[in-house]
């Protein structure tokens, strides 16, 4: 297996340490899965930012309306792009970050109705233009599949930390340019899917929003990596973006967590095991016994959990 060219610098090590510390703080603050409204806002911001980078004109408000199944007056292509993105981001947990065919399936969802060969690796040559100039000549189409197979092998087998490998994958993906269209939004999406394997907090972290804010820097550092023949600078850039995104999330830790958020978080912890009210309280030390009882009653009333027994013998279990 050939390792893509890059170096682990002191800045990379510093950023990895900082990110790891912030993820630890996020776990302590119980923000691994942020509150429902924050998750929704972050998802909408992610979609709007990633598509705006590619020229989509829809605003956050219009995307929110589409998210809520409302009609929006806008170019049909832009609406299709957003609807596809909403669909693919809603299915993040169904994609295998380490599998090429899964990546092709995701591209099929992201680009359906936009290009004829959605979900298929390109077989033709392609160049990437910036204005009137060709900024990048991608590898020939007849070697794209083998290059992508090598890249996924690196992702699966190399022993470097997954944080670093997610950045390397993002850069190499853009360099290979494996599809005829949609490579930019797809590369950013797939880094999120890879990072989700590192920590579930990344599922709703709006990294694309920060990339949009530094869009020119993003393209500049991609160009520098091309000219230098390694992705070290791009790794540093993306780790810095991730670090800032986590810092922004930590600033929300005083956000009031609703009863449905507490139930949702506890479901991730307990899974399908039976539990008592005391078990629920041990994971929600900031609430009273009465609040715990109300949480559980509402979840039972909504058929989220089932209740058996009575009084001290009461047990609960999440309905699958």
WOQUINOR-V269115 format. One record per backbone hydrogen bond with DSSP energy under -0.5 kcal/mol. NH is the residue of the N-H (numbers start at 0). CO is the residue of the C=O. E is the energy in kcal/mol with one decimal. If there is no record, write none. Layout:
BEGIN
NH/CO/E, NH/CO/E
END
This chain:
BEGIN
8/6/-0.9, 12/8/-2.2, 13/9/-2.4, 14/10/-2.5, 15/11/-2.6, 16/12/-2.2, 17/13/-2.3, 18/14/-2.8, 19/15/-2.4, 20/16/-2.4, 21/17/-2.1, 22/18/-2.4, 23/19/-1.8, 24/20/-2.1, 25/21/-2.6, 26/22/-2.2, 27/23/-2.1, 28/24/-2.2, 29/26/-1.2, 30/25/-2.8, 33/30/-0.5, 33/31/-0.5, 38/34/-2.5, 39/35/-2.3, 40/36/-2.5, 41/37/-2.7, 42/38/-2.4, 43/39/-2.3, 44/40/-2.6, 45/41/-2.5, 46/42/-2.3, 47/43/-2.7, 48/44/-2.6, 49/45/-2.6, 50/46/-2.1, 51/47/-2.2, 52/48/-1.9, 53/49/-0.6, 54/51/-1.8, 55/50/-2.6, 62/58/-2.4, 63/59/-2.4, 64/60/-1.9, 65/61/-2.2, 66/62/-2.6, 67/63/-1.6, 68/65/-1.8, 69/64/-3.2, 73/71/-0.8, 78/74/-2.0, 79/75/-2.6, 80/76/-2.4, 81/77/-2.0, 82/78/-2.7, 83/79/-2.7, 84/80/-2.2, 85/81/-2.9, 86/82/-2.1, 87/83/-2.6, 88/84/-2.6, 89/85/-1.5, 90/86/-0.6, 90/87/-0.8, 91/88/-1.1, 93/90/-2.3, 94/90/-0.5, 94/91/-1.3, 96/94/-0.7, 98/95/-1.8, 102/98/-1.6, 103/99/-2.2, 104/100/-2.0, 105/101/-2.2, 106/102/-2.3, 107/103/-2.0, 108/104/-1.6, 109/105/-2.7, 110/106/-2.3, 111/108/-0.7, 113/110/-2.1, 114/110/-1.5, 117/114/-0.8, 119/116/-2.1, 121/177/-3.2, 127/135/-3.3, 128/126/-0.6, 129/132/-3.0, 132/129/-1.6, 134/127/-2.8, 134/132/-0.7, 135/127/-1.5, 137/125/-1.9, 137/135/-0.7, 142/139/-1.6, 143/140/-1.1, 146/142/-2.3, 147/143/-2.5, 148/144/-2.6, 149/145/-2.2, 150/146/-2.1, 151/147/-2.4, 152/148/-2.0, 153/149/-2.3, 154/150/-2.1, 155/151/-2.3, 156/152/-2.7, 157/153/-2.3, 163/160/-0.6, 164/160/-2.2, 165/161/-2.5, 166/162/-1.1, 167/163/-2.2, 168/164/-2.8, 169/165/-2.0, 170/166/-2.3, 171/167/-2.9, 172/168/-2.9, 173/169/-1.9, 174/170/-2.3, 175/171/-2.8, 176/172/-2.6, 177/172/-0.5, 185/181/-1.8, 186/182/-2.7, 187/183/-1.8, 188/184/-2.1, 189/185/-2.7, 190/186/-1.7, 191/187/-1.6, 192/188/-1.9, 193/189/-2.4, 194/190/-2.8, 195/191/-1.9, 196/192/-0.7, 196/193/-1.2, 197/193/-0.6, 197/194/-1.0, 198/194/-2.3, 201/198/-1.7, 202/199/-1.6, 203/200/-1.0, 204/201/-0.6, 205/203/-0.6, 206/204/-2.4, 208/205/-0.8, 209/205/-1.0, 210/206/-1.9, 211/207/-2.5, 212/208/-1.8, 213/209/-1.2, 214/211/-1.5, 217/213/-2.5, 218/214/-2.2, 219/215/-2.5, 220/216/-2.8, 221/217/-1.6, 222/218/-2.2, 223/219/-2.3, 224/220/-2.2, 225/221/-2.0, 226/222/-2.3, 227/223/-2.4, 228/224/-1.5, 229/224/-1.1, 230/4/-2.0, 234/230/-2.5, 235/231/-2.1, 236/232/-2.2, 237/233/-2.7, 238/234/-2.6, 239/235/-1.9, 240/236/-1.9, 241/237/-2.5, 242/238/-2.5, 243/239/-2.2, 244/240/-2.4, 245/241/-2.2, 246/242/-1.9, 247/243/-2.5, 248/244/-1.8, 249/245/-2.2, 250/246/-1.1, 251/248/-1.9, 252/249/-1.6, 254/251/-2.8, 257/255/-0.5, 261/257/-2.2, 262/258/-2.4, 263/259/-2.4, 264/260/-2.9, 265/261/-2.4, 266/262/-2.1, 267/263/-1.3, 268/264/-1.0, 269/265/-3.0, 270/266/-2.1, 272/269/-1.6, 274/315/-2.3, 279/275/-1.9, 280/276/-2.4, 281/277/-2.2, 282/278/-1.0, 282/279/-0.5, 283/280/-1.2, 286/283/-1.8, 291/287/-2.2, 292/288/-2.4, 293/289/-2.1, 294/290/-2.7, 295/291/-2.4, 296/292/-2.4, 297/293/-2.6, 298/294/-2.0, 299/295/-2.2, 300/296/-2.8, 301/297/-1.7, 302/299/-1.6, 303/298/-3.0, 304/298/-1.2, 305/316/-3.1, 307/314/-2.6, 312/309/-2.2, 313/310/-1.7, 314/307/-2.9, 315/274/-2.9, 316/305/-1.6, 318/303/-2.6
END
